[in-house]
């Protein structure tokens, strides 16, 4: 059970927590929500003991393992699979330990059985597949992958280690829709306590059973998924606002009497009494609402349809097509979501539509006056950290007055304080707002958004939905946020096997299809004729067999030592009956482990035999 008791903590004199308390029961999955900058990540650091509280206490049961993703996996030569296996340090240490003591051998074997050590490789592989890595990629070194993909490996590692308290801070920011849906399903079945910071309504409704809300420097726990929490909170806000209006009316009535009669001798005492009543009134504050979160997209003029058509188009890199035979049409009133696993070509198609990539072949016709706005996550890194949002906007609009520039920024929720803050010091959500502003500055007829909701809190995501609904241009969306896709998109395109096709079912059907499928990520390509394994693959299979044989040999040694112990007549003296039962139990556990090890060896040997068969 996680206990947060009356904690207080400030950053640079700004209080984030003042007397905040909460209790998270064991085994519960809880979503931590709150506005950007409220202190959610800071709370995680306080729970992990990385920061010192000013007052109060945070406690977890003694011996409980805590885990989370704090940084990406380094780019080493270690394979992804071995990196994930090493994340369970207890398993690695137990397997590496050498001892002659039969009692310690039995303890090791018991613990290995408890943590299901013999199925570790299969479990690690399953997690990596769910997060988008093929069998071949799992054998590749970490250095072969970019930072975003290595964050997935780090996430796989902590999921594999299965800590008793799992802390996850916006884990879906590095995932595509398919990976996010897999993670949602995995967390719903996770056997221990989970505390997750997320702004993904789908995950907060389906993977967690409680919401921990951080607001006004306090913590409030709601034992419900997000939508029910939102209903309760709206009702609380409405009640507080109504009470505040009644109080304001009462205060105004009393003040009116005071203003009329305070200087009249016969009414002065009554006026003074009303002044005291006003002073005693405690202000009724509504729950803290975020600053302006609205987005204001400029409206483009209407163009004749279609705005883009493609016939037999191929696109790719260095002359090699990623997508080909594209037959597409886009009209100005289209709202299209791109579906498909990472690596299938969604971003490539987005760049083609945005003219960031030239077609390799085929015919593309665009409206002559067409303007395209393009937003992608990498553009946040392209912002100049030393420049303020005002300076970014001034470079794009040199002839606008300072008032016009500030009005544009405020239309995207960047108020006076943020307008003159160096971009490097802005939050991820504020940078995303600035990039969205720059992408829509010219009132584009086609707006391409690649993961626009990363770093945006839930209120900002709702504001984005409203802005896109009101927007009069075409929209192409790539996002892992199903809530956004469901509310905005009215057409679905599936990017798969080098083609782009219309997907005629709905998003819920797509979700069910992904979760029902047992195929690993990116393995749903057209089946190819089986080919003979390479020499390296054969060597790897033989190595697996040798590992299994070594494991069996080690367990046989354990079994022999325990058998000798149990064969000692002295073990069966009256005074040692209880001790005998303990040793017999340990012997049974070793035999169970030996059965599992032999099953793994048989499976490995069968894979090798199949590969070596001509």
N, C-alpha and C positions, 0 to 999 in steps of 0.2 A: 504494500500500500504506500503510495506516494503522499506525503503530508507536507503541505505548504502552510506555515503558521505565522500569520501576522508579520509578513516581511515588508521591509522598507529598503528601497535602493534608488539612487539618483545617478544621473550621468551629466557631468559638467554643470551641476547645480539644478538640473531639470529632473524633478521626481518622476520616476516611471512606476514605482510601486509604493503605496502608503497603506500599511496595515492590511495587505492582501493575504487572503487565506483560501485554501481549497484542499480537498481530499480526493485522490483518484484511487478507487478500489482495485485490488489485484485482478488482472485478467481483462480489465475494461479497455476498450478502444475509444480514445477521446480526441476530438479535433480542437486545437487551440486557435481561436480566431480573434481578430481585433484589427483596427485600422493600421495602415502602414506607419511604422515609427512608434507604435504603442509600447513595444518592448518584448515582443514574443521571442525573438532570437536571444535577447538578453536573459529572459527567464530560463531558456534552455541552458545557457552558460552558468547561470546560478545553480540550477539543478545538478549540473555536472561538477560543480565546485570550482569552476574556472574563475569565478568572480566572488568577492567577499561581500556578504550582506551587511548593511548598516545596522539592521536589527531584525529580529524574527529568526525562524529556523526552517530548513527544508530537510526532510528525513526520508530515507528509504529503508526497507528491512535489511538487517545485517546479512552480508553475503550475497545480496542480490546483484546480478550483473547488469550494468547499464551500457547501452551502445547507441551510436548515432553516426551520421556521416558528417564529419567536420571539414574534410578537404579531399581533393581528388587523389586517386592512386598515382604514385610517381611513375614516370615513363621508363620502367626497368625492362630487362630482358626476360623476366619471369612471365610465364604464360598466364592468361586470364584465369584459367581453371585453377592453377596452382596458387595464384594470388588470392582467390576466393577461399580455397581450402585453408590457406595460412591464416585467414581471418579468425578462424576458431582456434585460438591459441591453446586452449585447454586440450583439445583433441591432438594438436600437433605435439604438445609437450608429453602427453601420455604415450603416444606412439613412439616417441624418440627415447623415452626413459628405459634404461637398462638396469635390471636388478636381479639378484639371485634369491631374494627373500620371497618365499611362497605366499606369505600373507600380503605383501605389497603387490605381487603379481595378481593375486585374486582381486585386490582393491582396484587395480588398474583395469582389469577385465570387466569388473562390475560397472565401473564408471563409463568405460567405452560402450558397454551395452546400454547404459542409461541414456547416453547422448546419441545413440544410434550411429556410432562412428563408422560401421562397416558399409553403410549406404551413403557415406558423405559425398563421394565423387558424383554419384547419380543426382543427389539433391543439389549440389553446387551447379551441376550442368543444367538442371531444370530451371534454376533461378536465372542463370545467364541467358538461357533460351527465352525465358519470359521477358527479359529486358532487352531482347533484340539481337543476341549474338548466336551465330550459327555454330555447329560443331567444329567446323574448320577454324573459325575466328577464335574459339575458346582455347585453341592450341597456340595461337599467335602471341607474341610478347606484348606487354602493355605499351611499350614505346611505339607500336604500330598504330595507336589510336590517338585521336585528338582529346583535348581536355574534357569536352562534354561527354564523350564515350567513356573516358576513364572515371568520370563521376558515376556513371552507371555501374562500373566495376566496383567502386567503393560502396555503392548502395547494395549490390549483390553480396559483397563481403559481410556487411552488417546483418543482412537478412539471413545469410547462411549461419552466422554465429548464434542467432536466436537469443539475444540478451533478454533477461527477465523484464527490463524496462527499455523499450525501444523508442528513441527520440528521433523524429524525422522532421526536417525543416524544408518545406516546399520541395519534396522529392520529385514531383512530376515536372518541374521546370526543365529537366534534362531528358524527358521522355516524349515520345510521340503518342498519338491517341491509343495505339495498340499496346504499347508498354504501360501507359497509365491505366488502361482497363485491366491488364494483367495484375499490376500492383494493387489496384483496388480490390480485386478478388482475393489476392494473396493475403492482404492485411485483414480482410474480413474473417479469414480462417486462422490467423496467427495465434499461437497458443498462450501468449503472455500479454503483458500490459503494453499498450501503444499510446504515445502522445505525439500527435502530428500537427505541425503548422501547415495549413493549406487554405487556398482560396478556391479550390475546385469543389463546386457544389455537389457534383456527382459523387465524388469520393466521400465528402462529408455526410452524404445521405445514405450511401450504401456500405461503406467500410467501417464507420464508427457508430457507436451507440450513445455517445454523449458529447456535449460541446462545452468547452471551458472558454468563457468570454472574458477578454481583457479590455476593460473600459474604465475611464476615470480613475486609473491607477489601482483598480480593484479587480478581483477575480470572482466570477460567478459561474457555478457549474449547473448545467442543464442536462438531465439524463435523457436526452432525446437527440435524434439526428438533426441536421441543420435546418431543414424546412420548418419543422415544428418549433425549433428554437426561434427562428425568425418570426413566426406568428406570435409567439409569446412575447418577444421583445417589442414587436410593433404595438401590441396591445398595451404593454407597459409604457411605451413612449406616448401613445395616445392618451392614456389616463393621466400621465404626468403633465402633458401639455394642457389638457382640459383643466386640471387643478391649478396650473400656473395661470391660465386665463382668468379663472374665477378669483384667484388671489389678486391679480392685477386690477380687476374690476373693483374688488373690495378696497384695495389701496387707493385707487383713483377716487372712489366715493368719499373715503375718509379725508383724503387730501383736499378735495373740493370743499368740504365743510371747514377744514382748518383755514384754507385760503380766504374763505368768506367771513369767518367770525373770530379769528385769533386776536384781532386788535379791538374787539368790542368787549367792553367791561363785563357785560352780563353773560357773554358767551365764552370768555377767555378760558375758564376752567374746563369747559367741555371740549374746546378746541385743543387744549393742552392734553387732555385725556386721550383724544384721538391720535395726537402725535405720538404718544407713548404706545398706543396700539399698533401704529405703523412701524415703530422701531422694533416692537417685539415680533413682528412677522418674520418668520424664517423663509428666505427665498426658496422657491421650489424650482429645482433645476431639472430639466429633462436630460436623459442620458446623452452623453457627449456625442455629437454628430461630427462626422468628418468635415473638413473644409470643402469648399466647392470641388465637386468631382465630375462635373459635366464635361462632355466633349462637344465641340461645335464644329462640325464639318461643313466647309463652304459648299454651296450647291453648284454643280456644273450646268452648263447649258445642255439642252437635249440634242443628241445626234441621231441621224437616221440609222435604223438597224440594218444589218448587224454592225457592231463596232470592231469585231475581229472575226475573221474566218481563216481556217487552216485546211489545206488539202495535201495529204501525203507528206507531211512535215516530219523530219527527223532532227533531233537535237542531242548533243552530248559534249564530250571533252576530248581534245586532241584527235579529232576525227573519228572517234568511236561513239556510236549512238548509245544513249541511255534510254531514250524514247524514240519510237519511229512509227510511221504510218498514222500520224495524228490527223484526225478529221474532226475539227472542233469549230463551234460557233458560239460567240458570246454577244449577248444583247445588253443594252444599258440597264435594264431592269433585272438582270440575273443576280442571284445570290448563290454562289457555288462553293461547296465544301469539298476539298480534296482529301480522299481517304487512301490509305495504303501504308505499309510498313516503312520505317526508315530505310533509306537506300534504294527504294523503288523508283524515285524520281520526282517526288512532289516539289521539292525546292528547285530542281532543274526546270520543271514546267513553269514554276513561278518566275524564274529568271528569264525564261523564253518570252513569257507574256509581258514582262517588264522591259524587254529588250536589253537585258543584262547579258544574254547569251544569243548568238546569232544561229539561225537554223543551219543544219548541215545540208539539207535538201528540202524540196517541196515548195509550196506556194502559200504565202501569208498575205492577206489583204487587211489593212487597218483603215479606219476612218481617218481622213486627212487631218482633222483637227483634234484627234484623240490625244488626251493627256492621261498618263498613268502614274499613280502614286504607289510606292513600294515600301513596305515596312518588313524588316527581318531582324531577328535578335542580334546578329553580328553588327548591325548598325549602331547599337548602343555603345559598342567598343570603338566605333569610328567618330563619336562625338569628341570634341577637343576638351580635355579635362580642365585646362586652364582658363577656358572661356566660359562666360555666364550664358544662360539661355537667351538673354537680351542680345548679347554679342553674336550668338549663332543666328538669331533671327535677323539682326541688322545686316549680316553678310548676305542673307538670302533676299532681303527686302531693303536695299540701301536707301530707297527714296521714301519709305514710310516714316512718319513722325514718331518720336518716342511714345506718344500716347497711343498711336495705332499699334505699335509693337507690343506694348504692355496689354492692350485690349486683346490681342491675339493670344498672348500667353495666358491671360486669365481665363479665356475661353476654353483652355485645356487644363484648368486647375492649377496653373503655375502662377501664384500670386506674387505680390511685391517682394517678399522675403526670398522666394526661390528665384525670381527673375534676375537678381544680382548676386546669386551664389555661384561660385565656380562649379561647373558641371561635375567635376571629379568628386565633389562633396555632396552631390544630390543622391537620393535613394534610387534604387533600381526602378521603382514605380514612377518617380519624377523624370528619370531619363527616358523611360518608355513614353511618357506623355510628350516630352520634347520631340522625340523621334517621330511620333504620330503626327504632331503638329507640322513638322518639316515635310513629312510625306504627303500631307493633304493641303499644303499651302496654296497650290495652284488650282484648287478645285478640280481634282482629277475625275475623268469620266469612268475610270476603272481603278479600283483600290485593291491592291494585293497585300494581304496581311498574313505573315508567316509567324505563328505563335505570338499574337499581340498581347495576350493576357498574362504572360510571365511577368512577375513582380507587381502586378496590379492586385489590390485587395478586392474583396467581393463587391463593395459598393461601386468601385471604379469599373469593375467588369459589367455591372448592371448598367452603369452610365454608358459604357461602350456599346452594349446591346441596343440601348435606346437611340444612340447616335447613328448606328448602322441601320436601324430600322427606318429612321427618318431620312437617311442619305439617299439622294436621287441618282447615284451612279451605280455601276456594277461592282460586285464584291467577290473576290476570290479568297477563301479562308483556308489556312492550314492551322489546326489547333488540336491540342489534347483535351480541351475543355468542351465536353459534350453538351453542357448547358448552353454555352455560347452557340455551338453549331446548331443545336435543336431550335433555338429561338431566331437565328438569323438566316440559316441556309434553307433554300427551298429546292435546290438541286444538289445531287451528290455525284461526284466523279471518282471512280476507283482507279488508282494508278498502280498497275500491276503487270509484271512480265513484259515490261517495255512498251505497254499500251495504256491508253487512257480511254475508259469506257464509262458510260452512264450506269450508275448503280440505282436500280429501280425500287429497292426496298428502303426501309427507314433506318435511322441510326440505331434504334433499339434492336432491330433484327441483325444489324452489323455487329453490335456488341455481343449478342447471343452467339452469333456464328464464331466470333473470335474465341470466346470463352469455352465453347463446346469443342472446338478443334484442338486436337492433341499435337498438331504439327508445330515444330519449333518456328520461331520468328524467321522470316525470310526464306522458308523452305517450301513455300507454296508455289513454286515456279513449275513450268511444264516439266514433267518427269523426263529424265534423260536415260539413255541406255546405260546400264551399270558398267562401270569400267573397272579394270583390275586395279587393286590398291597399289600405291607407289611403294618404293622400298622404305621410305621414311614411315609410312603408315603401318607397314608390316612390322618394322622394328618397334614401333610404339605399341602395337598389339601384343608382341612377344614380351615387351617390358611389363605390360599389364599382367600377363600370365605369371611372370616371375614374381611380381609384387604379391599376387594372390598366393603363390606357393610359399613365399617367405612368411606371409601372415599365418598360413596354416601351420608352418613349421614352428613359429613362435608359440602359437596356441597349443600345439602338441607338447611342447616343452612345459608349458604351464600345466596342462592336464597331467603329464607324467609326475611332476613335482607334487601336485595336489593328491594324486593317486597314492604316492609313496607316504604322504602325510596321513592319509586315511587308512593306509594298511598297517600303521603302527598300532599294536594292541593296546598300548597305553592310552590311546585316544578314547577308548571305550570304558575307561574306569568311571565309576559313579560320579566322581567329582568333576568329570570333564564332559558329561553328557551334553550340556548346553553348548560348550565349545565345539563338540563334534557336529552338532546340528548346523552351526555357522559354517564350518568347513565343507560340509556336504552341500550346503546351499551355494557356496562359492564354486564347488566342483560342477554343479548343475549349470551355473551361469557360464562357466568356461566351455562346457559341452554345447550349450546353446550358441555361444560365439563361434565355436568350431563348425557347427552346422551352417551358420550364415557364411562363414568364410569359404567353406567348400562349395556352397551354392554360387558365390561370386566367382570362384575359380572355374567352375563348370561353365558359367556364362562367358567368361573371358576366353576359355579354351575353345568354346563353340564359335565365338567371333573370329578367332585366329584360324580355326579349321575352315570356316566359310571363306575367309579372305585368301587362304592358300590353295583352295580348290580351283583348278583351271576352269 
